[in-house]
Amino acid sequence: MKARILANLLANATLTIAAGQAAVLGARLAFANPQEGGALAELDLSPAETTG
């Protein structure tokens, strides 16, 4: 039980760090839970569209 809790904490910390780094880079990082199970992370490094 303790190992599972630690693994979840580490995974959450890793995702938080990744989201912060993506924001600094101007990237988009999205997370999802597919119906088939597991997890999905999508990183979009496309340049942001500008208006004007």
Residue pairs with C-beta under 8 A, 6 or more apart in sequence:
15 31
15 41
18 29
18 41
19 29
22 28
22 29
22 43
23 29
25 45
26 47
26 48
27 43
27 44
27 45
28 42
28 43
28 44
28 46
29 41
29 42
29 43
29 44
30 41
30 42
30 44
31 39
31 40
31 41
31 42
32 39
32 40
32 42
33 39
33 40
34 40
